[in-house]
Amino acid sequence: MKCGIITGLGSSAADCFYAVAGAFGITVISDFLTQYQLPINIVGGLLWELGHC
């Protein structure tokens, strides 16, 4: 019984850690895309036009 409780607490702690790491990762990606939106749009537009020639 005691081992099951400890295992459950460890599993919950690991889930919380991965949730925080995932949320932080999404924030970093979102900030990067927002900061470099114009260059990304220009490069994407150029690639789009080159692909349709």
ModelCIF file with pLDDT and N, C-alpha, C, O atoms, coordinates in Angstrom:
data_MODEL
#
_entry.id   MODEL 
#
_entity.id                         1 
_entity.type                       polymer 
_entity.pdbx_number_of_molecules   1 
#
_entity_poly.entity_id                      1 
_entity_poly.type                           'polypeptide(L)' 
_entity_poly.nstd_linkage                   no 
_entity_poly.nstd_monomer                   no 
_entity_poly.pdbx_seq_one_letter_code       MKCGIITGLGSSAADCFYAVAGAFGITVISDFLTQYQLPINIVGGLLWELGHC 
_entity_poly.pdbx_seq_one_letter_code_can   MKCGIITGLGSSAADCFYAVAGAFGITVISDFLTQYQLPINIVGGLLWELGHC 
_entity_poly.pdbx_strand_id                 A 
#
loop_
_entity_poly_seq.entity_id 
_entity_poly_seq.num 
_entity_poly_seq.mon_id 
_entity_poly_seq.hetero 
1 1  MET n 
1 2  LYS n 
1 3  CYS n 
1 4  GLY n 
1 5  ILE n 
1 6  ILE n 
1 7  THR n 
1 8  GLY n 
1 9  LEU n 
1 10 GLY n 
1 11 SER n 
1 12 SER n 
1 13 ALA n 
1 14 ALA n 
1 15 ASP n 
1 16 CYS n 
1 17 PHE n 
1 18 TYR n 
1 19 ALA n 
1 20 VAL n 
1 21 ALA n 
1 22 GLY n 
1 23 ALA n 
1 24 PHE n 
1 25 GLY n 
1 26 ILE n 
1 27 THR n 
1 28 VAL n 
1 29 ILE n 
1 30 SER n 
1 31 ASP n 
1 32 PHE n 
1 33 LEU n 
1 34 THR n 
1 35 GLN n 
1 36 TYR n 
1 37 GLN n 
1 38 LEU n 
1 39 PRO n 
1 40 ILE n 
1 41 ASN n 
1 42 ILE n 
1 43 VAL n 
1 44 GLY n 
1 45 GLY n 
1 46 LEU n 
1 47 LEU n 
1 48 TRP n 
1 49 GLU n 
1 50 LEU n 
1 51 GLY n 
1 52 HIS n 
1 53 CYS n 
#
_struct_asym.id          A 
_struct_asym.entity_id   1 
#
loop_
_ma_qa_metric.id 
_ma_qa_metric.mode 
_ma_qa_metric.name 
_ma_qa_metric.software_group_id 
_ma_qa_metric.type 
1 global pLDDT . pLDDT 
2 local  pLDDT . pLDDT 
#
_ma_qa_metric_global.metric_id      1 
_ma_qa_metric_global.metric_value   87.02 
_ma_qa_metric_global.model_id       1 
_ma_qa_metric_global.ordinal_id     1 
#
loop_
_ma_qa_metric_local.label_asym_id 
_ma_qa_metric_local.label_comp_id 
_ma_qa_metric_local.label_seq_id 
_ma_qa_metric_local.metric_id 
_ma_qa_metric_local.metric_value 
_ma_qa_metric_local.model_id 
_ma_qa_metric_local.ordinal_id 
A MET 1  2 71.00 1 1  
A LYS 2  2 73.00 1 2  
A CYS 3  2 77.00 1 3  
A GLY 4  2 80.00 1 4  
A ILE 5  2 84.00 1 5  
A ILE 6  2 82.00 1 6  
A THR 7  2 84.00 1 7  
A GLY 8  2 83.00 1 8  
A LEU 9  2 82.00 1 9  
A GLY 10 2 85.00 1 10 
A SER 11 2 88.00 1 11 
A SER 12 2 90.00 1 12 
A ALA 13 2 88.00 1 13 
A ALA 14 2 89.00 1 14 
A ASP 15 2 89.00 1 15 
A CYS 16 2 91.00 1 16 
A PHE 17 2 87.00 1 17 
A TYR 18 2 88.00 1 18 
A ALA 19 2 91.00 1 19 
A VAL 20 2 89.00 1 20 
A ALA 21 2 87.00 1 21 
A GLY 22 2 89.00 1 22 
A ALA 23 2 87.00 1 23 
A PHE 24 2 86.00 1 24 
A GLY 25 2 88.00 1 25 
A ILE 26 2 89.00 1 26 
A THR 27 2 88.00 1 27 
A VAL 28 2 89.00 1 28 
A ILE 29 2 89.00 1 29 
A SER 30 2 90.00 1 30 
A ASP 31 2 93.00 1 31 
A PHE 32 2 93.00 1 32 
A LEU 33 2 91.00 1 33 
A THR 34 2 93.00 1 34 
A GLN 35 2 96.00 1 35 
A TYR 36 2 95.00 1 36 
A GLN 37 2 94.00 1 37 
A LEU 38 2 94.00 1 38 
A PRO 39 2 93.00 1 39 
A ILE 40 2 92.00 1 40 
A ASN 41 2 93.00 1 41 
A ILE 42 2 92.00 1 42 
A VAL 43 2 92.00 1 43 
A GLY 44 2 90.00 1 44 
A GLY 45 2 89.00 1 45 
A LEU 46 2 89.00 1 46 
A LEU 47 2 87.00 1 47 
A TRP 48 2 86.00 1 48 
A GLU 49 2 87.00 1 49 
A LEU 50 2 87.00 1 50 
A GLY 51 2 82.00 1 51 
A HIS 52 2 73.00 1 52 
A CYS 53 2 58.00 1 53 
#
loop_
_atom_site.group_PDB 
_atom_site.id 
_atom_site.type_symbol 
_atom_site.label_atom_id 
_atom_site.label_alt_id 
_atom_site.label_comp_id 
_atom_site.label_asym_id 
_atom_site.label_entity_id 
_atom_site.label_seq_id 
_atom_site.pdbx_PDB_ins_code 
_atom_site.Cartn_x 
_atom_site.Cartn_y 
_atom_site.Cartn_z 
_atom_site.occupancy 
_atom_site.B_iso_or_equiv 
_atom_site.pdbx_formal_charge 
_atom_site.auth_seq_id 
_atom_site.auth_comp_id 
_atom_site.auth_asym_id 
_atom_site.auth_atom_id 
_atom_site.pdbx_PDB_model_num 
ATOM 1   N N  . MET A 1 1  ? 0.830  -1.196 0.000   1.00 71.00 ? 1  MET A N  1 
ATOM 2   C CA . MET A 1 1  ? 0.000  0.000  0.000   1.00 71.00 ? 1  MET A CA 1 
ATOM 3   C C  . MET A 1 1  ? 0.869  1.252  0.000   1.00 71.00 ? 1  MET A C  1 
ATOM 4   O O  . MET A 1 1  ? 0.632  2.192  -0.759  1.00 71.00 ? 1  MET A O  1 
ATOM 5   N N  . LYS A 1 2  ? 1.891  1.245  0.877   1.00 73.00 ? 2  LYS A N  1 
ATOM 6   C CA . LYS A 1 2  ? 2.763  2.406  0.976   1.00 73.00 ? 2  LYS A CA 1 
ATOM 7   C C  . LYS A 1 2  ? 3.534  2.631  -0.322  1.00 73.00 ? 2  LYS A C  1 
ATOM 8   O O  . LYS A 1 2  ? 3.721  3.772  -0.743  1.00 73.00 ? 2  LYS A O  1 
ATOM 9   N N  . CYS A 1 3  ? 3.979  1.555  -0.952  1.00 77.00 ? 3  CYS A N  1 
ATOM 10  C CA . CYS A 1 3  ? 4.721  1.680  -2.213  1.00 77.00 ? 3  CYS A CA 1 
ATOM 11  C C  . CYS A 1 3  ? 3.830  2.247  -3.310  1.00 77.00 ? 3  CYS A C  1 
ATOM 12  O O  . CYS A 1 3  ? 4.304  3.017  -4.145  1.00 77.00 ? 3  CYS A O  1 
ATOM 13  N N  . GLY A 1 4  ? 2.567  1.888  -3.325  1.00 80.00 ? 4  GLY A N  1 
ATOM 14  C CA . GLY A 1 4  ? 1.642  2.403  -4.330  1.00 80.00 ? 4  GLY A CA 1 
ATOM 15  C C  . GLY A 1 4  ? 1.427  3.902  -4.190  1.00 80.00 ? 4  GLY A C  1 
ATOM 16  O O  . GLY A 1 4  ? 1.349  4.615  -5.191  1.00 80.00 ? 4  GLY A O  1 
ATOM 17  N N  . ILE A 1 5  ? 1.330  4.380  -2.965  1.00 84.00 ? 5  ILE A N  1 
ATOM 18  C CA . ILE A 1 5  ? 1.149  5.812  -2.727  1.00 84.00 ? 5  ILE A CA 1 
ATOM 19  C C  . ILE A 1 5  ? 2.396  6.579  -3.162  1.00 84.00 ? 5  ILE A C  1 
ATOM 20  O O  . ILE A 1 5  ? 2.296  7.624  -3.805  1.00 84.00 ? 5  ILE A O  1 
ATOM 21  N N  . ILE A 1 6  ? 3.554  6.062  -2.812  1.00 82.00 ? 6  ILE A N  1 
ATOM 22  C CA . ILE A 1 6  ? 4.806  6.721  -3.186  1.00 82.00 ? 6  ILE A CA 1 
ATOM 23  C C  . ILE A 1 6  ? 4.967  6.737  -4.707  1.00 82.00 ? 6  ILE A C  1 
ATOM 24  O O  . ILE A 1 6  ? 5.396  7.739  -5.280  1.00 82.00 ? 6  ILE A O  1 
ATOM 25  N N  . THR A 1 7  ? 4.624  5.633  -5.350  1.00 84.00 ? 7  THR A N  1 
ATOM 26  C CA . THR A 1 7  ? 4.695  5.567  -6.810  1.00 84.00 ? 7  THR A CA 1 
ATOM 27  C C  . THR A 1 7  ? 3.744  6.575  -7.441  1.00 84.00 ? 7  THR A C  1 
ATOM 28  O O  . THR A 1 7  ? 4.111  7.253  -8.400  1.00 84.00 ? 7  THR A O  1 
ATOM 29  N N  . GLY A 1 8  ? 2.537  6.680  -6.918  1.00 83.00 ? 8  GLY A N  1 
ATOM 30  C CA . GLY A 1 8  ? 1.560  7.637  -7.436  1.00 83.00 ? 8  GLY A CA 1 
ATOM 31  C C  . GLY A 1 8  ? 2.020  9.071  -7.259  1.00 83.00 ? 8  GLY A C  1 
ATOM 32  O O  . GLY A 1 8  ? 1.841  9.892  -8.158  1.00 83.00 ? 8  GLY A O  1 
ATOM 33  N N  . LEU A 1 9  ? 2.608  9.386  -6.120  1.00 82.00 ? 9  LEU A N  1 
ATOM 34  C CA . LEU A 1 9  ? 3.121  10.742 -5.890  1.00 82.00 ? 9  LEU A CA 1 
ATOM 35  C C  . LEU A 1 9  ? 4.278  11.066 -6.836  1.00 82.00 ? 9  LEU A C  1 
ATOM 36  O O  . LEU A 1 9  ? 4.376  12.179 -7.353  1.00 82.00 ? 9  LEU A O  1 
ATOM 37  N N  . GLY A 1 10 ? 5.145  10.087 -7.054  1.00 85.00 ? 10 GLY A N  1 
ATOM 38  C CA . GLY A 1 10 ? 6.259  10.294 -7.988  1.00 85.00 ? 10 GLY A CA 1 
ATOM 39  C C  . GLY A 1 10 ? 5.762  10.505 -9.403  1.00 85.00 ? 10 GLY A C  1 
ATOM 40  O O  . GLY A 1 10 ? 6.281  11.355 -10.128 1.00 85.00 ? 10 GLY A O  1 
ATOM 41  N N  . SER A 1 11 ? 4.769  9.745  -9.798  1.00 88.00 ? 11 SER A N  1 
ATOM 42  C CA . SER A 1 11 ? 4.185  9.883  -11.130 1.00 88.00 ? 11 SER A CA 1 
ATOM 43  C C  . SER A 1 11 ? 3.524  11.252 -11.289 1.00 88.00 ? 11 SER A C  1 
ATOM 44  O O  . SER A 1 11 ? 3.667  11.889 -12.333 1.00 88.00 ? 11 SER A O  1 
ATOM 45  N N  . SER A 1 12 ? 2.815  11.702 -10.279 1.00 90.00 ? 12 SER A N  1 
ATOM 46  C CA . SER A 1 12 ? 2.177  13.019 -10.325 1.00 90.00 ? 12 SER A CA 1 
ATOM 47  C C  . SER A 1 12 ? 3.210  14.137 -10.404 1.00 90.00 ? 12 SER A C  1 
ATOM 48  O O  . SER A 1 12 ? 3.022  15.107 -11.138 1.00 90.00 ? 12 SER A O  1 
ATOM 49  N N  . ALA A 1 13 ? 4.288  14.004 -9.660  1.00 88.00 ? 13 ALA A N  1 
ATOM 50  C CA . ALA A 1 13 ? 5.348  15.019 -9.695  1.00 88.00 ? 13 ALA A CA 1 
ATOM 51  C C  . ALA A 1 13 ? 5.986  15.069 -11.078 1.00 88.00 ? 13 ALA A C  1 
ATOM 52  O O  . ALA A 1 13 ? 6.260  16.155 -11.590 1.00 88.00 ? 13 ALA A O  1 
ATOM 53  N N  . ALA A 1 14 ? 6.225  13.914 -11.688 1.00 89.00 ? 14 ALA A N  1 
ATOM 54  C CA . ALA A 1 14 ? 6.811  13.876 -13.028 1.00 89.00 ? 14 ALA A CA 1 
ATOM 55  C C  . ALA A 1 14 ? 5.861  14.498 -14.054 1.00 89.00 ? 14 ALA A C  1 
ATOM 56  O O  . ALA A 1 14 ? 6.307  15.227 -14.940 1.00 89.00 ? 14 ALA A O  1 
ATOM 57  N N  . ASP A 1 15 ? 4.571  14.224 -13.949 1.00 89.00 ? 15 ASP A N  1 
ATOM 58  C CA . ASP A 1 15 ? 3.581  14.816 -14.848 1.00 89.00 ? 15 ASP A CA 1 
ATOM 59  C C  . ASP A 1 15 ? 3.575  16.339 -14.727 1.00 89.00 ? 15 ASP A C  1 
ATOM 60  O O  . ASP A 1 15 ? 3.497  17.041 -15.735 1.00 89.00 ? 15 ASP A O  1 
ATOM 61  N N  . CYS A 1 16 ? 3.654  16.845 -13.515 1.00 91.00 ? 16 CYS A N  1 
ATOM 62  C CA . CYS A 1 16 ? 3.692  18.299 -13.305 1.00 91.00 ? 16 CYS A CA 1 
ATOM 63  C C  . CYS A 1 16 ? 4.950  18.902 -13.928 1.00 91.00 ? 16 CYS A C  1 
ATOM 64  O O  . CYS A 1 16 ? 4.894  19.964 -14.548 1.00 91.00 ? 16 CYS A O  1 
ATOM 65  N N  . PHE A 1 17 ? 6.073  18.224 -13.763 1.00 87.00 ? 17 PHE A N  1 
ATOM 66  C CA . PHE A 1 17 ? 7.329  18.709 -14.333 1.00 87.00 ? 17 PHE A CA 1 
ATOM 67  C C  . PHE A 1 17 ? 7.231  18.782 -15.856 1.00 87.00 ? 17 PHE A C  1 
ATOM 68  O O  . PHE A 1 17 ? 7.628  19.782 -16.454 1.00 87.00 ? 17 PHE A O  1 
ATOM 69  N N  . TYR A 1 18 ? 6.705  17.731 -16.486 1.00 88.00 ? 18 TYR A N  1 
ATOM 70  C CA . TYR A 1 18 ? 6.593  17.720 -17.946 1.00 88.00 ? 18 TYR A CA 1 
ATOM 71  C C  . TYR A 1 18 ? 5.585  18.760 -18.439 1.00 88.00 ? 18 TYR A C  1 
ATOM 72  O O  . TYR A 1 18 ? 5.768  19.331 -19.514 1.00 88.00 ? 18 TYR A O  1 
ATOM 73  N N  . ALA A 1 19 ? 4.539  19.010 -17.676 1.00 91.00 ? 19 ALA A N  1 
ATOM 74  C CA . ALA A 1 19 ? 3.561  20.034 -18.062 1.00 91.00 ? 19 ALA A CA 1 
ATOM 75  C C  . ALA A 1 19 ? 4.196  21.421 -18.032 1.00 91.00 ? 19 ALA A C  1 
ATOM 76  O O  . ALA A 1 19 ? 3.969  22.223 -18.937 1.00 91.00 ? 19 ALA A O  1 
ATOM 77  N N  . VAL A 1 20 ? 4.980  21.707 -17.012 1.00 89.00 ? 20 VAL A N  1 
ATOM 78  C CA . VAL A 1 20 ? 5.661  23.004 -16.914 1.00 89.00 ? 20 VAL A CA 1 
ATOM 79  C C  . VAL A 1 20 ? 6.686  23.144 -18.039 1.00 89.00 ? 20 VAL A C  1 
ATOM 80  O O  . VAL A 1 20 ? 6.792  24.205 -18.654 1.00 89.00 ? 20 VAL A O  1 
ATOM 81  N N  . ALA A 1 21 ? 7.434  22.086 -18.308 1.00 87.00 ? 21 ALA A N  1 
ATOM 82  C CA . ALA A 1 21 ? 8.430  22.131 -19.382 1.00 87.00 ? 21 ALA A CA 1 
ATOM 83  C C  . ALA A 1 21 ? 7.747  22.340 -20.728 1.00 87.00 ? 21 ALA A C  1 
ATOM 84  O O  . ALA A 1 21 ? 8.257  23.091 -21.560 1.00 87.00 ? 21 ALA A O  1 
ATOM 85  N N  . GLY A 1 22 ? 6.613  21.698 -20.962 1.00 89.00 ? 22 GLY A N  1 
ATOM 86  C CA . GLY A 1 22 ? 5.882  21.869 -22.210 1.00 89.00 ? 22 GLY A CA 1 
ATOM 87  C C  . GLY A 1 22 ? 5.331  23.275 -22.364 1.00 89.00 ? 22 GLY A C  1 
ATOM 88  O O  . GLY A 1 22 ? 5.410  23.859 -23.444 1.00 89.00 ? 22 GLY A O  1 
ATOM 89  N N  . ALA A 1 23 ? 4.776  23.819 -21.298 1.00 87.00 ? 23 ALA A N  1 
ATOM 90  C CA . ALA A 1 23 ? 4.236  25.175 -21.352 1.00 87.00 ? 23 ALA A CA 1 
ATOM 91  C C  . ALA A 1 23 ? 5.351  26.181 -21.604 1.00 87.00 ? 23 ALA A C  1 
ATOM 92  O O  . ALA A 1 23 ? 5.162  27.130 -22.365 1.00 87.00 ? 23 ALA A O  1 
ATOM 93  N N  . PHE A 1 24 ? 6.498  25.992 -20.983 1.00 86.00 ? 24 PHE A N  1 
ATOM 94  C CA . PHE A 1 24 ? 7.632  26.891 -21.197 1.00 86.00 ? 24 PHE A CA 1 
ATOM 95  C C  . PHE A 1 24 ? 8.115  26.799 -22.638 1.00 86.00 ? 24 PHE A C  1 
ATOM 96  O O  . PHE A 1 24 ? 8.440  27.816 -23.251 1.00 86.00 ? 24 PHE A O  1 
ATOM 97  N N  . GLY A 1 25 ? 8.164  25.584 -23.182 1.00 88.00 ? 25 GLY A N  1 
ATOM 98  C CA . GLY A 1 25 ? 8.596  25.395 -24.566 1.00 88.00 ? 25 GLY A CA 1 
ATOM 99  C C  . GLY A 1 25 ? 7.667  26.080 -25.546 1.00 88.00 ? 25 GLY A C  1 
ATOM 100 O O  . GLY A 1 25 ? 8.126  26.692 -26.510 1.00 88.00 ? 25 GLY A O  1 
ATOM 101 N N  . ILE A 1 26 ? 6.368  25.987 -25.315 1.00 89.00 ? 26 ILE A N  1 
ATOM 102 C CA . ILE A 1 26 ? 5.399  26.629 -26.196 1.00 89.00 ? 26 ILE A CA 1 
ATOM 103 C C  . ILE A 1 26 ? 5.551  28.143 -26.125 1.00 89.00 ? 26 ILE A C  1 
ATOM 104 O O  . ILE A 1 26 ? 5.437  28.823 -27.145 1.00 89.00 ? 26 ILE A O  1 
ATOM 105 N N  . THR A 1 27 ? 5.803  28.676 -24.943 1.00 88.00 ? 27 THR A N  1 
ATOM 106 C CA . THR A 1 27 ? 5.994  30.113 -24.774 1.00 88.00 ? 27 THR A CA 1 
ATOM 107 C C  . THR A 1 27 ? 7.229  30.584 -25.535 1.00 88.00 ? 27 THR A C  1 
ATOM 108 O O  . THR A 1 27 ? 7.197  31.631 -26.182 1.00 88.00 ? 27 THR A O  1 
ATOM 109 N N  . VAL A 1 28 ? 8.307  29.825 -25.463 1.00 89.00 ? 28 VAL A N  1 
ATOM 110 C CA . VAL A 1 28 ? 9.542  30.199 -26.156 1.00 89.00 ? 28 VAL A CA 1 
ATOM 111 C C  . VAL A 1 28 ? 9.312  30.208 -27.667 1.00 89.00 ? 28 VAL A C  1 
ATOM 112 O O  . VAL A 1 28 ? 9.736  31.140 -28.350 1.00 89.00 ? 28 VAL A O  1 
ATOM 113 N N  . ILE A 1 29 ? 8.649  29.184 -28.191 1.00 89.00 ? 29 ILE A N  1 
ATOM 114 C CA . ILE A 1 29 ? 8.378  29.111 -29.632 1.00 89.00 ? 29 ILE A CA 1 
ATOM 115 C C  . ILE A 1 29 ? 7.470  30.252 -30.057 1.00 89.00 ? 29 ILE A C  1 
ATOM 116 O O  . ILE A 1 29 ? 7.704  30.878 -31.091 1.00 89.00 ? 29 ILE A O  1 
ATOM 117 N N  . SER A 1 30 ? 6.441  30.528 -29.276 1.00 90.00 ? 30 SER A N  1 
ATOM 118 C CA . SER A 1 30 ? 5.515  31.609 -29.598 1.00 90.00 ? 30 SER A CA 1 
ATOM 119 C C  . SER A 1 30 ? 6.223  32.957 -29.594 1.00 90.00 ? 30 SER A C  1 
ATOM 120 O O  . SER A 1 30 ? 5.999  33.773 -30.488 1.00 90.00 ? 30 SER A O  1 
ATOM 121 N N  . ASP A 1 31 ? 7.064  33.200 -28.613 1.00 93.00 ? 31 ASP A N  1 
ATOM 122 C CA . ASP A 1 31 ? 7.816  34.459 -28.549 1.00 93.00 ? 31 ASP A CA 1 
ATOM 123 C C  . ASP A 1 31 ? 8.752  34.604 -29.746 1.00 93.00 ? 31 ASP A C  1 
ATOM 124 O O  . ASP A 1 31 ? 8.879  35.690 -30.310 1.00 93.00 ? 31 ASP A O  1 
ATOM 125 N N  . PHE A 1 32 ? 9.410  33.507 -30.135 1.00 93.00 ? 32 PHE A N  1 
ATOM 126 C CA . PHE A 1 32 ? 10.308 33.541 -31.288 1.00 93.00 ? 32 PHE A CA 1 
ATOM 127 C C  . PHE A 1 32 ? 9.543  33.885 -32.561 1.00 93.00 ? 32 PHE A C  1 
ATOM 128 O O  . PHE A 1 32 ? 9.971  34.744 -33.332 1.00 93.00 ? 32 PHE A O  1 
ATOM 129 N N  . LEU A 1 33 ? 8.404  33.213 -32.786 1.00 91.00 ? 33 LEU A N  1 
ATOM 130 C CA . LEU A 1 33 ? 7.625  33.465 -33.995 1.00 91.00 ? 33 LEU A CA 1 
ATOM 131 C C  . LEU A 1 33 ? 7.071  34.886 -34.025 1.00 91.00 ? 33 LEU A C  1 
ATOM 132 O O  . LEU A 1 33 ? 7.006  35.501 -35.089 1.00 91.00 ? 33 LEU A O  1 
ATOM 133 N N  . THR A 1 34 ? 6.678  35.404 -32.886 1.00 93.00 ? 34 THR A N  1 
ATOM 134 C CA . THR A 1 34 ? 6.169  36.776 -32.822 1.00 93.00 ? 34 THR A CA 1 
ATOM 135 C C  . THR A 1 34 ? 7.280  37.781 -33.093 1.00 93.00 ? 34 THR A C  1 
ATOM 136 O O  . THR A 1 34 ? 7.067  38.767 -33.799 1.00 93.00 ? 34 THR A O  1 
ATOM 137 N N  . GLN A 1 35 ? 8.452  37.542 -32.542 1.00 96.00 ? 35 GLN A N  1 
ATOM 138 C CA . GLN A 1 35 ? 9.570  38.466 -32.693 1.00 96.00 ? 35 GLN A CA 1 
ATOM 139 C C  . GLN A 1 35 ? 10.063 38.509 -34.140 1.00 96.00 ? 35 GLN A C  1 
ATOM 140 O O  . GLN A 1 35 ? 10.416 39.577 -34.640 1.00 96.00 ? 35 GLN A O  1 
ATOM 141 N N  . TYR A 1 36 ? 10.089 37.362 -34.814 1.00 95.00 ? 36 TYR A N  1 
ATOM 142 C CA . TYR A 1 36 ? 10.624 37.286 -36.172 1.00 95.00 ? 36 TYR A CA 1 
ATOM 143 C C  . TYR A 1 36 ? 9.528  37.084 -37.216 1.00 95.00 ? 36 TYR A C  1 
ATOM 144 O O  . TYR A 1 36 ? 9.756  36.429 -38.234 1.00 95.00 ? 36 TYR A O  1 
ATOM 145 N N  . GLN A 1 37 ? 8.357  37.632 -36.976 1.00 94.00 ? 37 GLN A N  1 
ATOM 146 C CA . GLN A 1 37 ? 7.214  37.437 -37.857 1.00 94.00 ? 37 GLN A CA 1 
ATOM 147 C C  . GLN A 1 37 ? 7.473  38.002 -39.258 1.00 94.00 ? 37 GLN A C  1 
ATOM 148 O O  . GLN A 1 37 ? 7.193  37.327 -40.249 1.00 94.00 ? 37 GLN A O  1 
ATOM 149 N N  . LEU A 1 38 ? 7.994  39.203 -39.355 1.00 94.00 ? 38 LEU A N  1 
ATOM 150 C CA . LEU A 1 38 ? 8.214  39.834 -40.661 1.00 94.00 ? 38 LEU A CA 1 
ATOM 151 C C  . LEU A 1 38 ? 9.228  39.063 -41.506 1.00 94.00 ? 38 LEU A C  1 
ATOM 152 O O  . LEU A 1 38 ? 8.929  38.749 -42.658 1.00 94.00 ? 38 LEU A O  1 
ATOM 153 N N  . PRO A 1 39 ? 10.420 38.745 -40.980 1.00 93.00 ? 39 PRO A N  1 
ATOM 154 C CA . PRO A 1 39 ? 11.361 37.976 -41.808 1.00 93.00 ? 39 PRO A CA 1 
ATOM 155 C C  . PRO A 1 39 ? 10.808 36.601 -42.211 1.00 93.00 ? 39 PRO A C  1 
ATOM 156 O O  . PRO A 1 39 ? 11.043 36.141 -43.328 1.00 93.00 ? 39 PRO A O  1 
ATOM 157 N N  . ILE A 1 40 ? 10.089 35.963 -41.320 1.00 92.00 ? 40 ILE A N  1 
ATOM 158 C CA . ILE A 1 40 ? 9.501  34.654 -41.643 1.00 92.00 ? 40 ILE A CA 1 
ATOM 159 C C  . ILE A 1 40 ? 8.485  34.804 -42.763 1.00 92.00 ? 40 ILE A C  1 
ATOM 160 O O  . ILE A 1 40 ? 8.433  33.970 -43.668 1.00 92.00 ? 40 ILE A O  1 
ATOM 161 N N  . ASN A 1 41 ? 7.678  35.854 -42.714 1.00 93.00 ? 41 ASN A N  1 
ATOM 162 C CA . ASN A 1 41 ? 6.694  36.092 -43.771 1.00 93.00 ? 41 ASN A CA 1 
ATOM 163 C C  . ASN A 1 41 ? 7.365  36.389 -45.108 1.00 93.00 ? 41 ASN A C  1 
ATOM 164 O O  . ASN A 1 41 ? 6.906  35.915 -46.148 1.00 93.00 ? 41 ASN A O  1 
ATOM 165 N N  . ILE A 1 42 ? 8.447  37.169 -45.092 1.00 92.00 ? 42 ILE A N  1 
ATOM 166 C CA . ILE A 1 42 ? 9.155  37.499 -46.328 1.00 92.00 ? 42 ILE A CA 1 
ATOM 167 C C  . ILE A 1 42 ? 9.766  36.241 -46.949 1.00 92.00 ? 42 ILE A C  1 
ATOM 168 O O  . ILE A 1 42 ? 9.599  35.991 -48.143 1.00 92.00 ? 42 ILE A O  1 
ATOM 169 N N  . VAL A 1 43 ? 10.463 35.462 -46.149 1.00 92.00 ? 43 VAL A N  1 
ATOM 170 C CA . VAL A 1 43 ? 11.078 34.237 -46.652 1.00 92.00 ? 43 VAL A CA 1 
ATOM 171 C C  . VAL A 1 43 ? 10.006 33.266 -47.139 1.00 92.00 ? 43 VAL A C  1 
ATOM 172 O O  . VAL A 1 43 ? 10.163 32.654 -48.195 1.00 92.00 ? 43 VAL A O  1 
ATOM 173 N N  . GLY A 1 44 ? 8.936  33.121 -46.392 1.00 90.00 ? 44 GLY A N  1 
ATOM 174 C CA . GLY A 1 44 ? 7.856  32.239 -46.808 1.00 90.00 ? 44 GLY A CA 1 
ATOM 175 C C  . GLY A 1 44 ? 7.216  32.698 -48.106 1.00 90.00 ? 44 GLY A C  1 
ATOM 176 O O  . GLY A 1 44 ? 6.901  31.873 -48.963 1.00 90.00 ? 44 GLY A O  1 
ATOM 177 N N  . GLY A 1 45 ? 7.016  34.010 -48.267 1.00 89.00 ? 45 GLY A N  1 
ATOM 178 C CA . GLY A 1 45 ? 6.454  34.543 -49.500 1.00 89.00 ? 45 GLY A CA 1 
ATOM 179 C C  . GLY A 1 45 ? 7.361  34.315 -50.690 1.00 89.00 ? 45 GLY A C  1 
ATOM 180 O O  . GLY A 1 45 ? 6.895  33.961 -51.773 1.00 89.00 ? 45 GLY A O  1 
ATOM 181 N N  . LEU A 1 46 ? 8.661  34.517 -50.494 1.00 89.00 ? 46 LEU A N  1 
ATOM 182 C CA . LEU A 1 46 ? 9.618  34.267 -51.572 1.00 89.00 ? 46 LEU A CA 1 
ATOM 183 C C  . LEU A 1 46 ? 9.641  32.796 -51.978 1.00 89.00 ? 46 LEU A C  1 
ATOM 184 O O  . LEU A 1 46 ? 9.657  32.476 -53.166 1.00 89.00 ? 46 LEU A O  1 
ATOM 185 N N  . LEU A 1 47 ? 9.643  31.915 -51.002 1.00 87.00 ? 47 LEU A N  1 
ATOM 186 C CA . LEU A 1 47 ? 9.616  30.484 -51.309 1.00 87.00 ? 47 LEU A CA 1 
ATOM 187 C C  . LEU A 1 47 ? 8.319  30.099 -52.016 1.00 87.00 ? 47 LEU A C  1 
ATOM 188 O O  . LEU A 1 47 ? 8.332  29.260 -52.917 1.00 87.00 ? 47 LEU A O  1 
ATOM 189 N N  . TRP A 1 48 ? 7.222  30.693 -51.625 1.00 86.00 ? 48 TRP A N  1 
ATOM 190 C CA . TRP A 1 48 ? 5.940  30.424 -52.248 1.00 86.00 ? 48 TRP A CA 1 
ATOM 191 C C  . TRP A 1 48 ? 5.959  30.841 -53.725 1.00 86.00 ? 48 TRP A C  1 
ATOM 192 O O  . TRP A 1 48 ? 5.502  30.103 -54.598 1.00 86.00 ? 48 TRP A O  1 
ATOM 193 N N  . GLU A 1 49 ? 6.498  32.041 -53.986 1.00 87.00 ? 49 GLU A N  1 
ATOM 194 C CA . GLU A 1 49 ? 6.566  32.544 -55.361 1.00 87.00 ? 49 GLU A CA 1 
ATOM 195 C C  . GLU A 1 49 ? 7.528  31.721 -56.213 1.00 87.00 ? 49 GLU A C  1 
ATOM 196 O O  . GLU A 1 49 ? 7.237  31.441 -57.375 1.00 87.00 ? 49 GLU A O  1 
ATOM 197 N N  . LEU A 1 50 ? 8.655  31.335 -55.656 1.00 87.00 ? 50 LEU A N  1 
ATOM 198 C CA . LEU A 1 50 ? 9.615  30.526 -56.403 1.00 87.00 ? 50 LEU A CA 1 
ATOM 199 C C  . LEU A 1 50 ? 9.049  29.144 -56.739 1.00 87.00 ? 50 LEU A C  1 
ATOM 200 O O  . LEU A 1 50 ? 9.400  28.554 -57.761 1.00 87.00 ? 50 LEU A O  1 
ATOM 201 N N  . GLY A 1 51 ? 8.193  28.648 -55.892 1.00 82.00 ? 51 GLY A N  1 
ATOM 202 C CA . GLY A 1 51 ? 7.600  27.335 -56.117 1.00 82.00 ? 51 GLY A CA 1 
ATOM 203 C C  . GLY A 1 51 ? 6.524  27.332 -57.179 1.00 82.00 ? 51 GLY A C  1 
ATOM 204 O O  . GLY A 1 51 ? 6.178  26.273 -57.703 1.00 82.00 ? 51 GLY A O  1 
ATOM 205 N N  . HIS A 1 52 ? 5.982  28.507 -57.510 1.00 73.00 ? 52 HIS A N  1 
ATOM 206 C CA . HIS A 1 52 ? 4.902  28.584 -58.477 1.00 73.00 ? 52 HIS A CA 1 
ATOM 207 C C  . HIS A 1 52 ? 5.352  29.049 -59.861 1.00 73.00 ? 52 HIS A C  1 
ATOM 208 O O  . HIS A 1 52 ? 4.513  29.290 -60.728 1.00 73.00 ? 52 HIS A O  1 
ATOM 209 N N  . CYS A 1 53 ? 6.638  29.176 -60.077 1.00 58.00 ? 53 CYS A N  1 
ATOM 210 C CA . CYS A 1 53 ? 7.154  29.657 -61.377 1.00 58.00 ? 53 CYS A CA 1 
ATOM 211 C C  . CYS A 1 53 ? 7.075  28.572 -62.440 1.00 58.00 ? 53 CYS A C  1 
ATOM 212 O O  . CYS A 1 53 ? 7.464  28.801 -63.586 1.00 58.00 ? 53 CYS A O  1 
#
